[in-house]
């Protein structure tokens, strides 16, 4: 463990440590897409305008779009175009980039927000 940096909490120190280990010559390692969106993220990587395709895949999933599958290429392309236009005017929230980096807290937050919640009723 590194020496404590004054002014930073232990959580911030851990986050800096994680960022330092995930950086490879100035580039982040390949990200994590939401479950079922791996091929969609690979498809989004081919677009030069998209800086973080894995974070965009999390964003699309949260907005209710469906992943790329054979037969819905046009709908997926339309969704990606709509997302790019929307995100030109407002930045992607940080939890999407965190989920793409593989941070479990962000993935759990985004998956929980879109998954239906079933409560068990006890009598």
C-alpha positions as CSV (number, residue, x, y, z in Angstrom):
1,X,0.0,0.0,0.0
2,X,1.2,3.5,-0.8
3,X,1.7,6.2,1.7
4,X,-1.3,8.3,2.6
5,X,-1.8,11.5,0.6
6,X,-2.9,14.3,2.9
7,X,-6.5,15.5,2.0
8,X,-7.6,12.2,0.5
9,X,-9.8,9.6,2.2
10,X,-8.9,5.9,2.2
11,X,-11.7,5.4,-0.4
12,X,-10.2,8.0,-2.7
13,X,-6.8,6.5,-2.2
14,X,-8.2,3.1,-3.2
15,X,-9.9,4.6,-6.3
16,X,-6.6,6.2,-7.3
17,X,-4.8,2.9,-6.8
18,X,-7.4,1.1,-9.0
19,X,-7.1,3.8,-11.7
20,X,-3.3,3.5,-11.7
21,X,-3.5,-0.3,-12.1
22,X,-6.1,-0.1,-15.0
23,X,-4.1,2.4,-17.0
24,X,-1.9,0.9,-19.7
25,X,0.4,3.4,-21.5
26,X,-2.2,6.1,-21.3
27,X,-5.1,3.9,-22.4
28,X,-7.7,2.2,-20.2
29,X,-8.0,-1.5,-20.6
30,X,-11.0,-3.0,-22.5
31,X,-14.2,-2.3,-20.6
32,X,-17.2,-4.3,-19.5
33,X,-20.5,-4.2,-21.2
34,X,-23.8,-5.0,-19.5
35,X,-25.0,-8.6,-19.6
36,X,-26.1,-9.5,-23.2
37,X,-24.6,-6.3,-24.7
38,X,-21.1,-7.6,-25.5
39,X,-21.6,-7.8,-29.2
40,X,-23.3,-4.3,-29.1
41,X,-20.2,-2.8,-27.4
42,X,-18.0,-4.4,-30.0
43,X,-20.1,-3.0,-32.7
44,X,-20.0,0.5,-31.1
45,X,-16.2,0.3,-30.9
46,X,-16.1,0.6,-34.7
47,X,-17.6,4.1,-34.6
48,X,-14.8,6.7,-34.4
49,X,-17.1,9.2,-32.7
50,X,-17.7,7.0,-29.7
51,X,-15.0,7.4,-27.0
52,X,-16.3,4.8,-24.5
53,X,-18.5,2.2,-26.2
54,X,-18.9,0.1,-23.0
55,X,-20.2,3.1,-21.1
56,X,-22.5,3.9,-24.0
57,X,-23.8,0.4,-23.9
58,X,-24.7,0.8,-20.2
59,X,-26.4,4.1,-21.0
60,X,-28.4,2.6,-23.8
61,X,-29.5,-0.3,-21.6
62,X,-30.6,2.0,-18.9
63,X,-32.6,4.0,-21.4
64,X,-34.5,0.9,-22.4
65,X,-32.9,0.2,-25.7
66,X,-32.4,-3.5,-26.8
67,X,-28.9,-4.9,-27.7
68,X,-27.8,-5.6,-31.2
69,X,-29.1,-8.9,-32.5
70,X,-29.5,-10.3,-36.0
71,X,-32.6,-8.7,-37.5
72,X,-32.6,-5.4,-35.5
73,X,-29.5,-3.8,-36.9
74,X,-31.5,-0.7,-38.2
75,X,-33.1,-0.2,-34.8
76,X,-29.8,-0.4,-33.0
77,X,-28.1,2.0,-35.4
78,X,-31.0,4.4,-34.9
79,X,-30.6,4.1,-31.1
80,X,-26.8,4.7,-31.3
81,X,-27.3,7.7,-33.6
82,X,-29.9,9.2,-31.2
83,X,-27.6,8.6,-28.2
84,X,-24.7,10.3,-30.0
85,X,-26.8,13.3,-30.7
86,X,-28.1,13.5,-27.2
87,X,-24.7,13.1,-25.6
88,X,-23.2,15.9,-27.8
89,X,-25.1,18.4,-25.6
90,X,-24.7,16.7,-22.2
91,X,-21.9,14.5,-20.9
92,X,-22.3,10.9,-19.9
93,X,-22.9,10.6,-16.1
94,X,-19.8,9.2,-14.3
95,X,-21.6,6.0,-13.1
96,X,-21.7,4.7,-16.7
97,X,-17.9,5.0,-17.1
98,X,-17.5,3.4,-13.7
99,X,-19.7,0.5,-14.8
100,X,-17.7,0.2,-18.0
101,X,-14.4,0.0,-15.9
102,X,-15.8,-2.9,-14.1
103,X,-16.7,-1.2,-10.8
104,X,-19.2,-3.4,-9.1
105,X,-21.0,-0.7,-7.2
106,X,-21.9,1.1,-10.4
107,X,-22.9,-2.1,-12.2
108,X,-25.2,-3.1,-9.3
109,X,-26.7,0.4,-9.2
110,X,-27.4,0.4,-13.0
111,X,-28.7,-3.2,-13.1
112,X,-30.9,-2.6,-10.1
113,X,-32.4,0.5,-11.6
114,X,-33.5,-1.3,-14.7
115,X,-34.5,-4.7,-13.3
116,X,-38.0,-5.3,-12.1
117,X,-38.3,-5.6,-8.4
118,X,-40.2,-8.4,-6.9
119,X,-41.0,-8.2,-3.2
120,X,-42.1,-11.3,-1.3
121,X,-45.4,-10.8,0.5
122,X,-45.5,-12.5,3.9
123,X,-48.8,-13.0,5.6
